[in-house]
Amino acid sequence: QVQLIESGGGLVQAGDSLRLSCAASGRTFSSYAMGWFRQAPGKEREFVTAITRTGVRTYYADSVKGRFTISRDNARNTVYLQMNSLKPEDTAIYYCNRGGPGRWDWGQGTQVTVSS
């Protein structure tokens, strides 16, 4: 079973940037597309972005397109989320997981809070 550990969240002001990291245990990381998801208070978890196994293709929710960038380092079993021009509506707990069908157990996530 793969364990996911997200980090890098924090409290920032609107317009600031943050870089999230997600470290995955196990040797199968490079075999899967990876994604970031987020859950705001009182809302369901939603898709944010995904990246293919080799990183050639990326996909973004319309709400973050042009502001967020996903990347991965298969040698380090890590996926990243660069978030620029943050908005208060980006406030949520951010999680990483498989980007395609199926999910591993969710990690604890990392809290991102954007003040106006």
N, C-alpha and C positions, 0 to 999 in steps of 0.2 A: 504494500500500500504506500502511495506517495504522500508525503507530508508537505504542506504548503505553509510558508511563513512570510507574511507580508510585513513591510516596514516602510518608513519614510513619510508617514502622514504627519499632520500638525495643524496648528492654527495660523492662518495667513490672512492677509487683506485682499480684497478684490483687486485683480490685476497682477498679483504675485504668481510665482511659479513654485512647483514642487516636483520632486522625482521620487516615485514609488519603486520599490523593489520587491520581488517575490522569489524566494529561494525554494527550490523543490528538492526533496530527497529522492534517492533512487536513481536507477540507471536508465529509466525509460523516458526521461524528460524530452529528449530530442525526437522522440517518435510521435509526439503529439503537437497539434496546434494548441496555442495557449491564448488565454483571454483575460481581460479585466472586467469585473462586474462591480456594481455599487448598489448600496441600499440606503436610501434616505429615510429619516424618521417617518414612520407611518406609511411607508410605501413598500412595494415589492422590490426584490432585487432585480436589477436591470442590466442588460448588456451595455458595455462601454466600447470595447475594442477587442480585436483578435489578431493574431499573427500566425502564419503557417509554420510548419515544422522547420523550414530552412530560413524563414524570415523574408522570403521573396514577396509575399503578399500580405497586406494588412487591410483591416476592415474597421470602420468607425461608425458609431451612432451619430446621427445628424447633429445632436446636441453638442458634440465635442469635436466634430470635424474641423480641422484647421487650427485647433488649439492643443490637442493631445497627440502624443506620438508614442506608439508601442514599439519596443525592440526586445531582442533576446540575445543571450549569450549561452549557447548550448554547452560550451566547455565549463561554464560555471553553474549550469542548471538554474539560470536566473532569467526572469523576464522583468522588463522595466516599463514604467509609464511616466513619460515626461508630460507634465501638465503646465501649460502656460496660460496667461490671461484668465486666471481662475475667476469664477463668478460665485456669488452666494448660493446659487442653485446647484453648484457642484458639491456642496456639503453632503457628505455621506460616509459610510464605511465602505472602503474599497477592498475587494477580494480578487484574487487570481484563481484560475482553475483551467481545466481543459477548454480550448476554444471551440472544439467540434462537438459531436455527439458524445454523451456520457460525461460524468463528473466524478472527480475524486472527492473525498471528504473535504468540506470547506475548512479553511483555516480560520484564524481569529479575525483576520482583516486588519486594516489600518485606518484610523479615523482621519478624515480630512474635513476641516472646518474653515469656511471662507467667510470672513466678516465684510460687511459693506462699508 
